[in-house]
Amino acid sequence: MKYENRYAVSVLPCKPAKRKWPTSFAAFLTAFGIGGMTSAYAADATIPSSNGSAASPTLQVQTNASVDPASLAIKGLNIGLPGFKDTIDPDVGGARSELAKAGIGYIGMTLNNFYDNTLPHAFAPTHAQQLYNGQNFTASSQNFMFVTYDLSRFGIPDGQIAVAAGDSQYTWNAGGPSRFGLTMATYYQTFLDRTFELKLGYVHNGWEFAGTSVGGSLASSVFGPAGSIVYQGGVNNANVPTPGVIFKYNINDHFYDKATVQRSISPDGQVAEVNANPNAVNWAVPNAGILYLNEFGYKRDAAPNVAQMWIRAGAAYNTSNYNNKEFPGIRTEGNSFYYFLADRQLWQSVPVKGSAGRGIYAGFSVMYAPPELNTISEYYEGRLYGKGLFNSRPDDLISLVLTDTVFSNYSVYQALLKNQLTHTDSKAVTVSYNAHLAPGIYGSLGLSYIDHPTSVTYTTKTGSALNALAALNVFW
């Protein structure tokens, strides 16, 4: 279930005297951010002194006893997070409301996933020899705390600072890896009546681009390898945030263009990134360059008798030095990836305001990366899912997801030269049910059959996998 909290800010840009173009980004923010004060702030910009002369300009801070905590949600994300009312502590003792008066908001979460292959022939002797999720019982726990501070009280349109730290633990390190450190530290604001959006800092582009979570909500996320090509191509996420800038152009109410320039995560993967940068504060790691990504999309929210639809396409270029799959032992600069995803509501079960999002949806994903630099070269996904299909369970989500992950033909060829058993792809079918158990608590159960669960190579004992899946997500 997706929660969206937006509030109106009237922006009346000041027109300062003619000046040279700002020579620093700080000057840019001052000229176009704080300079874009509302009329209420502009009226107070010059304060008369006691002798009647004009004193230095003073910025008046707006305080509002009735600030809605919902307006303090993290801005700019393309993934739904529960609103403050859908947490285990919506406003206990009025603490959240009191913090909101000071412009402070927060959301915490613990995301716990469990995988277990029910076919005994596939067990690995130790987790060190494990090759895929569920081969041995596999568990992960990601725990994050996000704090936001409202800058619109200073006249900055939709202005917000967001900081977060997190702890991630995995029983299988290759599935994670485990770490504690920075998760996000960003500045956000809009321009020209929200035509443009800007975010910069240690960004988390896994929640900003592509939208690979089935159903569009983190709370009701389902299981599967969706988005592997995106992360393989260098996109950062909650485990490995990196410095970057995000710029979005809202062309109209539906069409948008969104771009980012970020420091790529290590081309050798998340484990290498965390080993080189465990607290996620380093600006550089070996072989990592710059990732450029642009996404163009069309997004229409569900409304009575208006079906939800989201179509997005992205292309990226990465200057990092990747291991060459065609010529092992050589690193090659300049990787890329491309994606196209679409989701549409097929049927509204309750076509009334506030419930129009309930119904049946279908979607697909197509992703590609050059096989000479990427282990996964192609990814295909088809999905059918329902939101709130039962009147007694309006927030639940049920899904059927089919995937096909195609491996680099060069990786397959190199393995054959070593007389290893190989396969060209891995297919999976996953069914899951996510239940909204209580405010702030979501639980999921699923079953996933995977043909060729390992990457590229396998042994005669590997076989297929039938993973039992479970998840528990808690928000506060």
Phi, psi and chi 1 to 4 in degrees:
 res  aa     phi    psi   chi1   chi2   chi3   chi4
   1 MET       -  133.7 -178.6  175.1 -179.3      -
   2 LYS  -104.5  132.3 -177.0  174.1 -179.4  179.0
   3 TYR  -112.3  131.9  -62.7   82.2      -      -
   4 GLU  -126.5  124.1 -174.8  175.9   15.7      -
   5 ASN  -120.8  107.5  -59.6  -56.6      -      -
   6 ARG  -128.2  147.6  -60.7  179.0   68.3   87.9
   7 TYR  -139.9  150.6   59.8  110.1      -      -
   8 ALA   -82.1  139.5      -      -      -      -
   9 VAL  -131.1  121.8  176.3      -      -      -
  10 SER   -83.0  120.1  175.1      -      -      -
  11 VAL  -109.9  117.6 -177.6      -      -      -
  12 LEU  -118.4   93.0  -60.0  176.5      -      -
  13 PRO   -59.3  136.2  -19.4   32.1      -      -
  14 CYS   -73.7  156.4  -65.8      -      -      -
  15 LYS  -119.5   89.1  -65.0 -176.2  178.2  179.9
  16 PRO   -70.4  166.5   26.4  -33.8      -      -
  17 ALA   -61.0  157.0      -      -      -      -
  18 LYS   -57.1  132.9 -173.8  175.8 -179.6  179.8
  19 ARG  -146.5  166.4   63.1 -175.4   68.1 -177.4
  20 LYS   -71.3  155.8  -65.8 -178.0  179.4  179.6
  21 TRP   -59.1  135.9 -174.1 -100.3      -      -
  22 PRO   -54.1  139.2  -25.3   34.2      -      -
  23 THR   -97.7    1.0   56.7      -      -      -
  24 SER  -143.5  159.7   69.3      -      -      -
  25 PHE   -66.9  -31.1 -166.3   71.0      -      -
  26 ALA   -63.0  -40.1      -      -      -      -
  27 ALA   -65.8  -36.2      -      -      -      -
  28 PHE   -60.7  -46.4  175.4   82.2      -      -
  29 LEU   -64.6  -38.0  -67.8  179.9      -      -
  30 THR   -64.7  -44.6  -58.9      -      -      -
  31 ALA   -69.0  -39.7      -      -      -      -
  32 PHE  -107.2  -15.1  -70.5   86.6      -      -
  33 GLY   -98.5  -75.8      -      -      -      -
  34 ILE   -63.9  -30.6  -63.2  176.6      -      -
  35 GLY   -65.5  -22.8      -      -      -      -
  36 GLY   -87.4   53.6      -      -      -      -
  37 MET   -73.3  154.6  -63.8 -175.6  -72.0      -
  38 THR   -73.0  166.9   64.1      -      -      -
  39 SER   -63.2  -28.9   57.1      -      -      -
  40 ALA   -63.8  -40.9      -      -      -      -
  41 TYR   -74.5  -39.5  -64.7  102.2      -      -
  42 ALA   -61.6  -33.7      -      -      -      -
  43 ALA   -67.0  -24.4      -      -      -      -
  44 ASP   -99.8    8.1  -68.3  -29.7      -      -
  45 ALA   -66.9  -28.7      -      -      -      -
  46 THR  -119.8  121.1  -57.9      -      -      -
  47 ILE  -109.8  121.8  -50.6  -61.7      -      -
  48 PRO   -62.0  142.1  -18.1   30.5      -      -
  49 SER   -85.3  175.4   65.7      -      -      -
  50 SER   -64.1  -24.7   57.8      -      -      -
  51 ASN   -94.2    8.3   61.5    9.7      -      -
  52 GLY    93.8  -10.3      -      -      -      -
  53 SER   -83.8  163.5   61.4      -      -      -
  54 ALA   -78.7  127.1      -      -      -      -
  55 ALA   -86.5  176.1      -      -      -      -
  56 SER   -61.9  147.1  -60.4      -      -      -
  57 PRO   -57.3  137.9  -24.5   34.3      -      -
  58 THR  -127.9  129.1  -57.7      -      -      -
  59 LEU   -84.5  122.4 -174.7   64.2      -      -
  60 GLN   -90.9  127.4  -59.4  -62.6  -56.7      -
  61 VAL   -88.7  128.7  178.7      -      -      -
  62 GLN   -83.2  129.2  178.9 -176.2    3.6      -
  63 THR  -119.4  138.9   58.5      -      -      -
  64 ASN  -138.3  115.1 -171.6  -19.6      -      -
  65 ALA   -66.1  -17.3      -      -      -      -
  66 SER  -108.7   30.1   60.6      -      -      -
  67 VAL   -60.0  130.9  171.9      -      -      -
  68 ASP   -82.6  119.5 -177.9    2.8      -      -
  69 PRO   -56.6  -25.0  -24.9   34.7      -      -
  70 ALA   -62.7  -27.6      -      -      -      -
  71 SER   -72.5   -6.3   67.8      -      -      -
  72 LEU  -101.1   11.5  -58.6  173.9      -      -
  73 ALA   -64.7  156.2      -      -      -      -
  74 ILE   -61.5  129.9  -54.9  169.9      -      -
  75 LYS   -97.5  150.4  -59.3  179.5 -173.7  -62.1
  76 GLY    92.0   -5.6      -      -      -      -
  77 LEU   -76.8  154.7  -55.1 -178.5      -      -
  78 ASN  -104.4    8.9   73.1    1.9      -      -
  79 ILE  -117.4  142.5 -170.2  169.3      -      -
  80 GLY   -79.6  134.5      -      -      -      -
  81 LEU  -117.7  148.5  -64.7  176.4      -      -
  82 PRO   -59.1  143.0  -23.8   34.4      -      -
  83 GLY   -72.1  168.7      -      -      -      -
  84 PHE   -62.9  -25.4   79.7   97.0      -      -
  85 LYS   -72.2  -21.1  -66.5 -178.7  179.8  178.3
  86 ASP  -101.2   56.4 -172.7   18.2      -      -
  87 THR  -133.3  167.7   61.6      -      -      -
  88 ILE   -76.2  -11.1   59.9  175.4      -      -
  89 ASP  -136.2   68.5   63.0  -25.6      -      -
  90 PRO   -54.4  -40.6   17.7  -30.6      -      -
  91 ASP  -169.1   54.3 -160.3    8.9      -      -
  92 VAL   -62.3  124.5  176.1      -      -      -
  93 GLY    65.3   12.1      -      -      -      -
  94 GLY    73.4   13.3      -      -      -      -
  95 ALA   -64.1  -41.8      -      -      -      -
  96 ARG   -66.1  -38.7 -162.1 -177.0  -66.3  -95.8
  97 SER   -66.2  -39.1  -66.1      -      -      -
  98 GLU   -65.5  -40.6  -71.3  -59.6  -46.9      -
  99 LEU   -65.4  -36.4  -72.9  171.3      -      -
 100 ALA   -61.9  -35.0      -      -      -      -
 101 LYS   -60.6  -30.6  -66.8  177.2 -174.0  177.7
 102 ALA   -90.2    4.3      -      -      -      -
 103 GLY    84.4   15.7      -      -      -      -
 104 ILE  -108.7  129.2  -60.8  171.7      -      -
 105 GLY  -126.9  166.3      -      -      -      -
 106 TYR  -157.6  155.8   68.4   88.2      -      -
 107 ILE  -148.4  131.7 -177.6  170.6      -      -
 108 GLY  -115.8  157.1      -      -      -      -
 109 MET  -154.8  149.9   61.9 -167.8   73.2      -
 110 THR  -129.6  122.3  175.5      -      -      -
 111 LEU  -114.4  113.6  -48.3  174.9      -      -
 112 ASN  -121.9  125.2  -53.9  -78.3      -      -
 113 ASN  -125.8  146.3  -68.7  -83.6      -      -
 114 PHE  -136.8  135.7  -49.6   91.7      -      -
 115 TYR  -132.3  137.0  -50.4   79.4      -      -
 116 ASP  -150.1  118.9 -168.0   22.6      -      -
 117 ASN   -73.4  123.8 -172.7    1.0      -      -
 118 THR   -86.5   -2.5   60.6      -      -      -
 119 LEU   -96.5  109.5  -57.1  178.7      -      -
 120 PRO   -66.1  -22.7   22.9  -33.5      -      -
 121 HIS   -67.9  -13.4   66.2  -90.8      -      -
 122 ALA   -93.9   -0.3      -      -      -      -
 123 PHE   -62.8  141.0  -70.4  162.7      -      -
 124 ALA   -96.0  146.9      -      -      -      -
 125 PRO   -59.6  -40.3  -21.9   32.7      -      -
 126 THR  -137.7  162.2   67.2      -      -      -
 127 HIS   -65.9  -26.2  -79.6  -77.6      -      -
 128 ALA   -65.8  -26.5      -      -      -      -
 129 GLN   -98.3    4.7  -63.4  172.8  -59.1      -
 130 GLN   -69.0  140.6 -175.2  173.8  -21.7      -
 131 LEU  -115.4  -14.2  -63.0  175.1      -      -
 132 TYR  -156.5  159.5   61.3   88.0      -      -
 133 ASN   -58.3  127.0  -93.6  -28.5      -      -
 134 GLY    93.0  -10.2      -      -      -      -
 135 GLN   -58.1  -45.7 -173.0  173.5   16.7      -
 136 ASN  -106.7  165.5  -69.5  -39.5      -      -
 137 PHE   -55.7  126.3  174.3   77.0      -      -
 138 THR  -124.6  132.0  -52.4      -      -      -
 139 ALA  -133.3  149.7      -      -      -      -
 140 SER  -140.7  148.9   67.4      -      -      -
 141 SER  -139.8  119.3  179.5      -      -      -
 142 GLN  -115.3  124.5  -60.3 -179.0   77.0      -
 143 ASN  -126.7  121.0  -52.3  -78.6      -      -
 144 PHE  -130.2  148.7  -53.6  117.4      -      -
 145 MET  -130.1  117.4 -174.8   65.0 -175.3      -
 146 PHE  -108.9  134.4  -65.5   81.7      -      -
 147 VAL  -125.5  132.6  177.5      -      -      -
 148 THR  -117.5  152.0   64.6      -      -      -
 149 TYR  -130.8  127.9 -176.8   68.6      -      -
 150 ASP   -79.0  120.9  175.1   34.2      -      -
 151 LEU  -100.5   -5.7  -64.9  175.2      -      -
 152 SER   -66.4  -21.5   67.9      -      -      -
 153 ARG   -65.6  -16.0   60.5 -152.9  -73.2  112.4
 154 PHE  -100.3    9.1  -61.8  102.2      -      -
 155 GLY    89.2    8.1      -      -      -      -
 156 ILE   -88.5  117.6  -58.9  174.0      -      -
 157 PRO   -56.7  117.2  -22.1   33.2      -      -
 158 ASP    57.5   17.8  -64.4  -52.4      -      -
 159 GLY   -59.5  139.7      -      -      -      -
 160 GLN  -156.2  140.0 -176.9 -176.3   80.0      -
 161 ILE  -108.9  132.2  -68.8  173.9      -      -
 162 ALA  -128.1  130.1      -      -      -      -
 163 VAL  -131.0  149.8  -65.2      -      -      -
 164 ALA  -156.2  150.7      -      -      -      -
 165 ALA  -128.1  156.4      -      -      -      -
 166 GLY  -150.8  159.2      -      -      -      -
 167 ASP  -128.5  126.5  174.1   73.4      -      -
 168 SER  -123.6  132.4  -60.9      -      -      -
 169 GLN  -129.9  134.2  -61.3  -63.7  -35.1      -
 170 TYR  -132.9  136.3  -64.1   81.3      -      -
 171 THR   -73.4  -22.7   58.5      -      -      -
 172 TRP  -118.6  109.7  178.7   44.6      -      -
 173 ASN   -60.9  -35.5 -166.9   53.4      -      -
 174 ALA   -65.3  -19.1      -      -      -      -
 175 GLY   -83.2   -5.7      -      -      -      -
 176 GLY  -117.3 -100.0      -      -      -      -
 177 PRO   -98.8  180.0   34.2  -33.6      -      -
 178 SER   -72.3  140.7  -59.0      -      -      -
 179 ARG  -168.8  163.0   68.0  173.4  -73.7  -88.6
 180 PHE  -133.6  134.9  172.6   81.0      -      -
 181 GLY   165.6 -161.8      -      -      -      -
 182 LEU   -63.2  139.7 -178.1   71.1      -      -
 183 THR  -114.7  -35.8  -66.5      -      -      -
 184 MET  -161.5  145.1  178.0 -172.5  -70.2      -
 185 ALA  -155.5   97.5      -      -      -      -
 186 THR  -133.1  155.0   59.0      -      -      -
 187 TYR  -114.0  136.2  170.0   94.5      -      -
 188 TYR  -136.3  142.0  171.5   91.6      -      -
 189 GLN  -160.6  167.3   78.2  164.1   92.9      -
 190 THR  -116.7  166.3   61.6      -      -      -
 191 PHE  -136.0  151.4  -57.4   91.6      -      -
 192 LEU    51.1   59.8  -60.5  179.0      -      -
 193 ASP    55.3   45.2 -163.6   22.0      -      -
 194 ARG    68.5   18.1  -62.8  179.4  177.0  165.9
 195 THR   -67.6  -35.7  -60.6      -      -      -
 196 PHE  -122.4  145.2  -59.6  101.2      -      -
 197 GLU  -126.2  140.5  -59.0  175.5   47.4      -
 198 LEU  -129.3  134.4  171.7   71.8      -      -
 199 LYS  -139.8  137.7 -178.4  179.3  -73.6 -170.7
 200 LEU  -147.6  159.6   57.6   90.5      -      -
 201 GLY   129.2 -149.2      -      -      -      -
 202 TYR   -85.9   98.2  -77.5   85.4      -      -
 203 VAL   -93.6  168.2  -64.1      -      -      -
 204 HIS  -130.6   81.3  175.3   -2.7      -      -
 205 ASN   -74.0  -11.4  -80.2  -30.5      -      -
 206 GLY   -63.0  -23.5      -      -      -      -
 207 TRP  -103.8    9.9  -71.0   -0.9      -      -
 208 GLU  -116.2  -25.8  -60.5  -87.4   -1.0      -
 209 PHE  -130.9  158.2  -69.3   86.4      -      -
 210 ALA    72.3  -48.2      -      -      -      -
 211 GLY    66.3   61.8      -      -      -      -
 212 THR   -86.8   -9.9   58.3      -      -      -
 213 SER   -74.7  125.5  -66.7      -      -      -
 214 VAL   -64.4  127.7  175.8      -      -      -
 215 GLY    89.8  -11.0      -      -      -      -
 216 GLY    74.2    9.9      -      -      -      -
 217 SER  -127.2  136.5  172.1      -      -      -
 218 LEU   -66.8  -35.4 -174.6   65.3      -      -
 219 ALA   -62.9  -37.4      -      -      -      -
 220 SER  -108.7   26.9   57.8      -      -      -
 221 SER   -64.1  147.3   60.9      -      -      -
 222 VAL  -110.1 -178.8  -64.1      -      -      -
 223 PHE   -96.3  156.4  -42.8   90.5      -      -
 224 GLY   141.6  171.9      -      -      -      -
 225 PRO   -88.0   14.2   33.7  -35.0      -      -
 226 ALA   -51.7  134.5      -      -      -      -
 227 GLY    89.2    5.9      -      -      -      -
 228 SER   -56.7  -41.0  -64.0      -      -      -
 229 ILE   -65.1  -37.3  -79.3 -177.2      -      -
 230 VAL   -62.4  -47.7  172.5      -      -      -
 231 TYR   -73.1  -36.0  -61.9  121.1      -      -
 232 GLN   -58.8  -32.0  172.1 -173.1 -102.0      -
 233 GLY   -82.0    0.3      -      -      -      -
 234 GLY   113.0   -1.9      -      -      -      -
 235 VAL   -65.1  135.7  168.3      -      -      -
 236 ASN   -83.2  167.7   51.9   31.8      -      -
 237 ASN  -153.6 -170.0   56.3   58.8      -      -
 238 ALA   -61.2  -32.9      -      -      -      -
 239 ASN   -75.9  -30.7  -87.8  -23.9      -      -
 240 VAL  -137.1   70.3  -76.1      -      -      -
 241 PRO   -71.3  149.2   29.3  -35.2      -      -
 242 THR  -139.7  162.3   61.1      -      -      -
 243 PRO   -62.5  141.8  -19.7   31.9      -      -
 244 GLY  -172.7  171.3      -      -      -      -
 245 VAL  -129.5  137.2  177.6      -      -      -
 246 ILE  -121.9  132.8  -57.0  168.2      -      -
 247 PHE  -131.5  128.9 -172.9   77.5      -      -
 248 LYS  -124.3  134.5 -175.8  179.6 -179.3 -176.6
 249 TYR  -112.6  110.9  171.5   32.7      -      -
 250 ASN   -85.7   97.1  -63.4  -57.3      -      -
 251 ILE   -62.8  -42.9  -58.5  169.3      -      -
 252 ASN  -154.6 -158.4   56.6   31.3      -      -
 253 ASP   -66.7  -15.7  -70.9  -17.3      -      -
 254 HIS  -125.8  -42.8  -59.1  -60.7      -      -
 255 PHE   -84.3  143.3  -74.4   98.1      -      -
 256 TYR  -148.7  159.6   68.0   88.8      -      -
 257 ASP  -132.8  126.0 -169.6   81.4      -      -
 258 LYS  -129.6  131.8 -168.8  172.5 -175.1  178.3
 259 ALA  -134.5  153.8      -      -      -      -
 260 THR  -141.5  148.7 -174.1      -      -      -
 261 VAL  -123.4  114.2  178.7      -      -      -
 262 GLN  -133.9  155.7   60.6  147.8   98.3      -
 263 ARG   -70.0  123.4 -162.3  -91.8  -77.4  166.8
 264 SER   -63.3  148.5  170.7      -      -      -
 265 ILE   -70.3  168.6   69.8  168.0      -      -
 266 SER   -55.1  133.4  170.7      -      -      -
 267 PRO   -65.2  -10.5   25.1  -34.3      -      -
 268 ASP   -92.4    4.2  -60.2  -37.5      -      -
 269 GLY   108.5  175.1      -      -      -      -
 270 GLN   -66.7  -35.6  -67.5 -167.5   64.0      -
 271 VAL   -62.1  -45.8  173.3      -      -      -
 272 ALA   -63.4  -38.5      -      -      -      -
 273 GLU   -61.6  -46.4  172.5   72.1   29.4      -
 274 VAL   -69.5  -38.0  169.7      -      -      -
 275 ASN   -61.8  -36.7  -72.1  -20.2      -      -
 276 ALA   -86.4  -20.6      -      -      -      -
 277 ASN  -147.2   65.4 -173.3   17.9      -      -
 278 PRO   -61.1  -33.0   20.8  -32.8      -      -
 279 ASN   -97.2    2.1  -63.9  -44.2      -      -
 280 ALA    62.5   28.1      -      -      -      -
 281 VAL  -108.4   -9.3  -64.4      -      -      -
 282 ASN   -73.8  141.5  -64.2  -16.8      -      -
 283 TRP   -80.5  -17.9  -80.4   63.3      -      -
 284 ALA  -144.7  148.7      -      -      -      -
 285 VAL  -136.6  159.6  -60.9      -      -      -
 286 PRO   -55.4  134.8  -27.5   35.8      -      -
 287 ASN    71.0   -3.7  -61.4  -52.3      -      -
 288 ALA   -87.7  133.0      -      -      -      -
 289 GLY  -114.5 -139.4      -      -      -      -
 290 ILE  -111.5  136.6  -55.9  -61.3      -      -
 291 LEU  -106.3  128.1  172.9   67.5      -      -
 292 TYR  -112.2  124.8  -56.0   89.8      -      -
 293 LEU  -137.2  133.4  169.0   60.9      -      -
 294 ASN  -129.3  134.7 -171.2   84.6      -      -
 295 GLU  -125.9  131.2  175.9  179.0  -58.4      -
 296 PHE  -114.3  134.2  179.6   79.5      -      -
 297 GLY  -151.5  169.0      -      -      -      -
 298 TYR  -129.2  124.5  174.4   92.5      -      -
 299 LYS  -134.2  126.5 -167.2  169.1 -171.1  178.7
 300 ARG  -130.5  122.1 -178.1  179.9   68.2 -160.8
 301 ASP   -76.0  155.4  -67.5  -26.6      -      -
 302 ALA   -70.5  141.0      -      -      -      -
 303 ALA  -145.1  164.5      -      -      -      -
 304 PRO   -51.3  118.5  -30.1   37.1      -      -
 305 ASN    65.2   17.2  -60.7  -49.3      -      -
 306 VAL  -124.4  115.4  177.0      -      -      -
 307 ALA   -75.4  141.1      -      -      -      -
 308 GLN   -68.2  142.6 -176.0  -88.3   -5.8      -
 309 MET  -151.1  138.0 -175.7  162.4   60.1      -
 310 TRP  -142.8  117.0 -173.0   15.6      -      -
 311 ILE  -121.5  130.9  -57.0  171.4      -      -
 312 ARG  -145.9  143.4   57.4  -88.0 -166.4 -154.1
 313 ALA  -135.7  138.0      -      -      -      -
 314 GLY  -136.7  153.2      -      -      -      -
 315 ALA  -139.3  140.9      -      -      -      -
 316 ALA  -137.8  151.1      -      -      -      -
 317 TYR  -132.5  134.3  179.5   77.3      -      -
 318 ASN  -125.2  125.7 -166.9  -30.6      -      -
 319 THR   -85.4    4.1   65.9      -      -      -
 320 SER   -65.0  161.7  -61.0      -      -      -
 321 ASN   -94.7  102.4  -70.2  -54.0      -      -
 322 TYR   -92.7  149.5  -83.0   75.6      -      -
 323 ASN   -66.2  130.0  -77.2  -47.2      -      -
 324 ASN   -81.6  123.3 -165.2  -60.2      -      -
 325 LYS   -78.2  -27.2  -50.7  -61.4 -179.6 -175.7
 326 GLU   -77.5  -37.2 -175.4  177.9    8.1      -
 327 PHE  -125.5   82.7  -55.8  104.9      -      -
 328 PRO   -55.1  143.1  -24.7   34.9      -      -
 329 GLY    93.4   -6.8      -      -      -      -
 330 ILE  -113.3  138.1  -63.5  175.2      -      -
 331 ARG  -102.0  139.7  -74.8 -170.2  176.9  -91.0
 332 THR  -124.5  131.1  -59.3      -      -      -
 333 GLU   -86.9  136.6  178.6 -179.5  -32.5      -
 334 GLY   104.4   82.8      -      -      -      -
 335 ASN  -105.2  170.2 -165.2    8.5      -      -
 336 SER  -155.3  165.1   61.0      -      -      -
 337 PHE  -157.1  162.5   63.7   85.2      -      -
 338 TYR  -143.2  147.8  -49.3   87.7      -      -
 339 TYR  -149.0  153.7   60.8   80.3      -      -
 340 PHE  -144.0  121.7 -178.3   76.4      -      -
 341 LEU  -131.3  148.9  -62.4   88.8      -      -
 342 ALA  -148.8  138.8      -      -      -      -
 343 ASP  -136.7  141.4  -70.7   84.4      -      -
 344 ARG  -146.9  140.9 -169.3 -176.0 -168.3  -79.1
 345 GLN   -77.1  125.4 -171.8  176.9   24.8      -
 346 LEU   -91.9  -28.1  -57.1  179.0      -      -
 347 TRP  -155.7  133.8  171.0   68.9      -      -
 348 GLN   -98.6  121.6  -72.9 -174.9  -17.0      -
 349 SER   -80.2  -29.3   58.2      -      -      -
 350 VAL  -135.6   84.9 -173.5      -      -      -
 351 PRO   -79.1   61.3   29.2  -33.8      -      -
 352 VAL  -130.3  159.5  -61.4      -      -      -
 353 LYS   -58.5  133.1 -173.8  176.1 -179.4  179.2
 354 GLY    91.7  -17.4      -      -      -      -
 355 SER  -129.2    7.8  -60.8      -      -      -
 356 ALA   -64.5  -20.5      -      -      -      -
 357 GLY   -73.5  -13.7      -      -      -      -
 358 ARG   -74.5  140.4  -66.2  173.7   58.1 -174.9
 359 GLY   148.9 -161.7      -      -      -      -
 360 ILE  -109.2  138.3  -65.0  176.0      -      -
 361 TYR  -128.0  156.9  -65.1   71.4      -      -
 362 ALA  -138.4  150.8      -      -      -      -
 363 GLY  -160.5  169.1      -      -      -      -
 364 PHE  -149.6  159.9   67.5   87.5      -      -
 365 SER  -134.7  140.5  -57.4      -      -      -
 366 VAL  -133.6  124.9  177.4      -      -      -
 367 MET  -133.1  148.8  -59.6 -174.7 -178.3      -
 368 TYR  -143.9  142.8  173.3   81.0      -      -
 369 ALA  -143.0  144.1      -      -      -      -
 370 PRO   -57.4  129.3  -24.1   34.2      -      -
 371 PRO   -67.1  -21.1   24.1  -33.9      -      -
 372 GLU   -72.7  -16.3   60.8  -90.2   20.6      -
 373 LEU  -124.9   -0.3  -63.5  179.0      -      -
 374 ASN  -135.1  136.2  -59.5  -84.0      -      -
 375 THR   -67.2  -43.1  -59.5      -      -      -
 376 ILE   -97.4  119.1  -60.7  174.0      -      -
 377 SER  -101.0  -31.9  179.7      -      -      -
 378 GLU  -138.9  147.4  -57.9  170.1   34.9      -
 379 TYR  -142.4  129.3  177.0   77.9      -      -
 380 TYR  -127.0  136.7  -55.2   94.3      -      -
 381 GLU  -142.4  136.1  177.7  179.5  -54.6      -
 382 GLY  -122.9  139.1      -      -      -      -
 383 ARG  -141.4  143.0   47.3 -168.1  174.4  -90.1
 384 LEU  -132.5  125.1 -176.9   67.3      -      -
 385 TYR  -147.7  156.7   51.7  102.3      -      -
 386 GLY  -127.3  138.2      -      -      -      -
 387 LYS  -112.6  125.5  -62.2 -179.4 -179.0 -178.5
 388 GLY    57.6   44.9      -      -      -      -
 389 LEU   -72.0  -20.9  -63.3 -176.5      -      -
 390 PHE  -110.5  132.5  -51.0  109.8      -      -
 391 ASN   -59.0  -31.9  -71.0  -28.2      -      -
 392 SER   -79.3  -11.7   59.2      -      -      -
 393 ARG  -132.6   67.4  -51.0  -67.4  -50.2  170.7
 394 PRO   -69.8  -13.9   26.2  -35.1      -      -
 395 ASP  -109.1    4.7  -60.2  -36.5      -      -
 396 ASP   -81.7  159.1  -69.3    4.0      -      -
 397 LEU  -135.8  133.0 -177.2  145.2      -      -
 398 ILE  -122.3  140.9 -173.9  170.6      -      -
 399 SER  -146.0  152.5   67.1      -      -      -
 400 LEU  -127.8  121.6  169.2   66.1      -      -
 401 VAL  -127.8  127.6 -179.2      -      -      -
 402 LEU  -113.8  132.5  -70.1   76.2      -      -
 403 THR  -133.1  153.1   64.0      -      -      -
 404 ASP  -139.5  114.2 -174.4   12.5      -      -
 405 THR  -104.1  116.6  -57.6      -      -      -
 406 VAL  -102.9  129.7 -179.3      -      -      -
 407 PHE   -90.6  158.4  -56.1  118.9      -      -
 408 SER   -57.8  130.0  162.1      -      -      -
 409 ASN   -65.6  -26.8   58.1  -49.2      -      -
 410 TYR   -71.4  -38.9  -63.8  111.3      -      -
 411 SER   -64.0  -40.9  -65.2      -      -      -
 412 VAL   -63.2  -44.5  171.2      -      -      -
 413 TYR   -63.3  -43.2  176.6   71.4      -      -
 414 GLN   -63.7  -35.2  -65.8  -61.9  -26.9      -
 415 ALA   -69.1  -38.0      -      -      -      -
 416 LEU   -64.0  -35.3  -71.9  173.0      -      -
 417 LEU   -62.6  -24.6  -69.5  179.3      -      -
 418 LYS   -93.9   12.1  -60.6  176.3 -177.1  177.5
 419 ASN    60.9   32.7  -64.7  -42.7      -      -
 420 GLN   -93.8  153.1  -64.3  175.8  -52.0      -
 421 LEU   -77.0  132.9  -63.2  175.2      -      -
 422 THR  -132.1  159.8   66.1      -      -      -
 423 HIS  -136.1  155.6   40.6 -120.5      -      -
 424 THR   -90.4  -17.2   58.4      -      -      -
 425 ASP  -157.0  173.3   68.9  -19.0      -      -
 426 SER  -134.4  120.4  174.6      -      -      -
 427 LYS  -107.1  146.9  -64.8 -178.4  174.4   66.6
 428 ALA  -145.9  148.9      -      -      -      -
 429 VAL  -126.9  125.1  179.0      -      -      -
 430 THR  -129.2  129.3  -57.2      -      -      -
 431 VAL  -117.8  141.1  -66.9      -      -      -
 432 SER  -151.9  156.7   67.8      -      -      -
 433 TYR  -131.6  126.4 -172.0   91.9      -      -
 434 ASN  -112.6  126.0  177.8  -84.3      -      -
 435 ALA  -114.2  134.4      -      -      -      -
 436 HIS   -82.8   97.1 -170.2 -170.2      -      -
 437 LEU   -77.0  -35.3  -57.0  175.3      -      -
 438 ALA  -167.9  166.8      -      -      -      -
 439 PRO   -51.0  119.6  -28.8   37.1      -      -
 440 GLY    82.8    3.7      -      -      -      -
 441 ILE  -127.7  122.8  -57.1  176.6      -      -
 442 TYR  -127.4  134.1  -67.9   78.2      -      -
 443 GLY  -125.5  143.6      -      -      -      -
 444 SER  -130.6  146.5  -61.3      -      -      -
 445 LEU  -131.2  143.1  -68.3  174.7      -      -
 446 GLY  -157.0  170.8      -      -      -      -
 447 LEU  -141.0  132.1 -165.9   64.8      -      -
 448 SER  -132.1  120.8 -177.4      -      -      -
 449 TYR   -98.3  127.5  175.0   77.5      -      -
 450 ILE  -124.6  120.0  -49.9  170.1      -      -
 451 ASP   -92.2  120.2 -177.6   39.8      -      -
 452 HIS    65.3   71.7  -61.9  145.5      -      -
 453 PRO   -75.5  -15.4   27.5  -35.1      -      -
 454 THR   -90.3  168.0   58.9      -      -      -
 455 SER   -93.9  117.7  175.6      -      -      -
 456 VAL    68.5  -60.2 -178.4      -      -      -
 457 THR  -107.4  158.5   63.1      -      -      -
 458 TYR  -154.1  174.0   67.8  100.0      -      -
 459 THR  -119.4  170.9   70.8      -      -      -
 460 THR   -65.3  -16.3   55.8      -      -      -
 461 LYS   -97.2   -3.1  -63.7 -178.6  178.9 -180.0
 462 THR   -66.2  -54.3  -59.9      -      -      -
 463 GLY    65.0 -164.0      -      -      -      -
 464 SER   -96.0  175.5  -59.9      -      -      -
 465 ALA  -127.2  141.6      -      -      -      -
 466 LEU  -125.6   91.2 -176.4   62.0      -      -
 467 ASN   -86.5  126.3  -80.1  -11.3      -      -
 468 ALA   -83.9  132.8      -      -      -      -
 469 LEU  -120.4  143.9  -47.3  170.9      -      -
 470 ALA  -148.6  151.2      -      -      -      -
 471 ALA  -149.6  148.8      -      -      -      -
 472 LEU  -137.3  116.1 -179.1   64.4      -      -
 473 ASN  -115.0  126.5  -60.6  -28.6      -      -
 474 VAL  -125.6  134.4 -179.7      -      -      -
 475 PHE  -124.7  141.5  -60.2   85.4      -      -
 476 TRP  -138.5      -   62.7   86.9      -      -
